[in-house]
Amino acid sequence: MYAQIQYACLLVAVCLVGSINAQVYSRGPCPEVTVQENFDVNRYLGIWYEAARFYTTFQKDSRCVVANYTLKDNGHINVLNSGYFPGEGYGSDVGDGKPNPDNPAKIGLKFSTLQPRGKYWVLDTDYDTYTLVHSCSSFFDLFNVQLNWILVRDSSLSTGDASKIQPQLTKFEKQGIDIDRFQFYGHVNCPPKDTAV
């Protein structure tokens, strides 16, 4: 019986690894991170430009990514993400962010009514220049899947040049995040918006 349970657990782990093979995953549990203290949702709203991210299948090859956050009447955050996909044009997705009432820097985010809320944790922001966003899911503490983003208010900081955001990378590193896994995408030579999908 014990061997059957071990086999079942191994099969589940293999299936999970297979389903995330194009994501960034690491051995062990999620890193223990701290989020922004006294997070102010209202100051966080507005437009953010993606400067760097961990690879994700849902953002594969996209660039010129912009996030626009607005407040809903129910206190949730309306999330409008848009980006350019080579060969396809611009695309966008709308999500719903629900701040944790006890710790509003921990936002639960989903892009479908059927989807459970994923973690969108604001580790650090100055509201006017940059924000560091982290998400991690652990599987039996054997391995974890991470998504991390550096977003900036000024698109001129999003050039694909890592040196322009080195202080933000250092802050991620201090939280135990492997900064070598970041990919840098700029807002340089973005096609005109009339190339929408």
C-alpha positions in Angstrom: 0.0 0.0 0.0 2.8 2.4 0.9 4.5 1.8 -2.4 1.3 2.6 -4.2 1.0 5.9 -2.4 4.6 6.8 -3.2 4.0 5.9 -6.9 0.8 8.1 -6.9 2.7 11.0 -5.4 5.6 10.6 -7.9 3.1 10.5 -10.8 1.4 13.7 -9.6 4.8 15.4 -9.2 5.8 14.4 -12.7 2.5 15.7 -14.1 3.0 19.0 -12.3 6.5 19.4 -13.5 5.4 18.6 -17.1 2.7 21.2 -16.9 5.1 23.9 -15.7 8.1 23.0 -17.8 8.1 26.4 -19.5 7.9 28.3 -16.2 10.6 29.2 -13.8 10.8 26.7 -11.0 13.3 25.8 -8.3 13.8 23.1 -5.7 12.4 23.5 -2.3 9.7 25.7 -0.8 8.9 29.3 -1.9 11.4 31.8 -0.6 10.2 33.6 2.6 9.6 37.2 1.5 8.4 40.3 3.1 5.8 42.6 1.4 5.5 46.4 1.4 4.5 47.8 4.8 1.5 50.2 4.9 0.7 49.5 1.3 -1.5 52.3 -0.2 -3.7 50.9 -3.0 -4.7 54.3 -4.2 -1.1 55.5 -4.8 -0.4 52.2 -6.6 -3.1 52.7 -9.2 -2.3 53.9 -12.7 0.0 52.8 -15.5 3.1 50.7 -15.0 5.6 49.5 -17.7 7.2 46.1 -17.6 11.0 46.4 -17.3 11.9 42.7 -16.4 10.2 39.5 -15.6 10.7 35.8 -15.1 9.7 33.7 -18.1 6.0 32.8 -18.3 4.2 30.8 -21.0 1.3 33.3 -21.0 3.7 36.2 -21.8 5.8 34.2 -24.2 7.7 36.6 -26.5 5.6 39.6 -25.6 7.1 43.0 -25.2 6.0 46.6 -24.8 3.9 45.3 -21.9 1.8 47.8 -20.0 -0.3 47.3 -16.9 -3.1 49.7 -16.0 -4.6 49.5 -12.5 -7.9 51.2 -11.6 -10.1 50.9 -8.5 -13.5 49.2 -8.7 -16.5 50.3 -6.6 -16.2 47.1 -4.5 -12.6 48.0 -3.5 -11.0 45.4 -5.9 -8.4 46.4 -8.5 -9.3 46.3 -12.2 -6.2 45.0 -14.0 -5.7 45.7 -17.7 -2.5 44.1 -19.1 -1.6 44.7 -22.7 1.4 43.8 -24.8 2.8 43.2 -28.3 3.2 39.6 -29.5 5.4 39.4 -32.6 3.5 38.0 -35.5 0.2 38.5 -33.8 0.0 42.2 -32.8 -1.2 43.7 -29.6 -3.3 41.7 -27.1 -4.8 42.4 -23.7 -6.3 40.7 -20.8 -8.5 41.9 -17.9 -8.2 40.7 -14.4 -9.6 41.3 -10.9 -7.2 42.0 -8.0 -8.5 41.6 -4.4 -6.3 43.1 -1.8 -6.1 41.2 1.5 -7.9 43.3 4.1 -5.3 42.5 6.7 -2.3 43.0 4.4 -3.3 44.9 1.2 0.2 44.4 -0.4 -0.9 40.7 -0.7 -3.3 40.8 -3.7 -5.2 37.8 -5.0 -5.4 38.1 -8.8 -7.4 36.2 -11.3 -8.2 36.6 -15.0 -11.2 34.3 -15.2 -14.2 33.7 -13.0 -13.3 30.0 -13.0 -9.7 30.6 -12.0 -8.6 30.5 -8.4 -6.8 33.7 -7.3 -3.1 33.7 -7.7 -0.6 35.6 -5.6 0.3 39.1 -6.7 2.4 40.3 -3.8 4.0 43.8 -3.8 7.4 43.3 -2.2 8.5 46.9 -2.5 7.4 50.1 -4.3 7.9 53.8 -4.0 4.7 54.3 -6.0 6.3 56.9 -8.3 9.2 55.0 -9.9 9.1 51.2 -9.5 7.3 48.2 -8.0 8.6 44.7 -7.3 5.9 42.0 -7.8 6.3 38.4 -6.6 4.2 35.3 -6.9 5.1 31.8 -5.8 3.4 28.4 -5.5 5.0 25.5 -3.6 4.4 21.9 -4.4 4.8 19.7 -1.3 7.9 21.9 -0.5 9.7 19.8 -3.1 9.8 22.6 -5.7 8.2 26.0 -6.3 7.1 28.0 -9.3 7.9 31.7 -9.3 6.7 34.7 -11.2 8.5 38.0 -10.6 8.2 41.3 -12.3 9.8 44.7 -12.1 7.4 47.4 -13.3 8.3 51.1 -13.7 6.3 54.3 -14.1 8.6 55.8 -16.7 8.9 53.8 -19.9 12.4 55.2 -20.5 13.6 53.0 -17.6 12.3 50.0 -19.6 14.9 49.7 -22.3 16.1 46.1 -21.9 19.2 47.5 -20.1 19.5 45.7 -16.7 21.8 48.4 -15.4 18.9 50.9 -15.3 17.1 48.8 -12.8 20.0 47.4 -10.8 18.8 48.8 -7.5 15.5 47.0 -7.9 17.3 43.7 -8.9 19.3 44.0 -5.7 16.2 44.4 -3.6 14.8 41.1 -5.2 18.1 39.4 -4.5 18.0 40.4 -0.8 14.6 38.7 -0.6 16.1 35.4 -1.8 15.0 35.7 -5.4 17.5 34.4 -8.1 17.9 37.5 -10.2 19.8 35.6 -12.9 16.4 34.3 -14.0 15.1 37.7 -15.0 14.5 38.5 -18.7 14.6 42.1 -19.8 12.1 43.5 -22.2 12.1 47.1 -23.2 9.7 49.7 -24.5 11.9 50.4 -27.4 10.6 50.4 -31.0 7.1 49.4 -29.9 4.8 49.0 -32.9 2.0 51.5 -33.2 -1.2 50.5 -31.3 -3.2 50.2 -34.6 -1.6 46.8 -35.0 -4.1 45.4 -32.5 -5.2 41.8 -32.7 
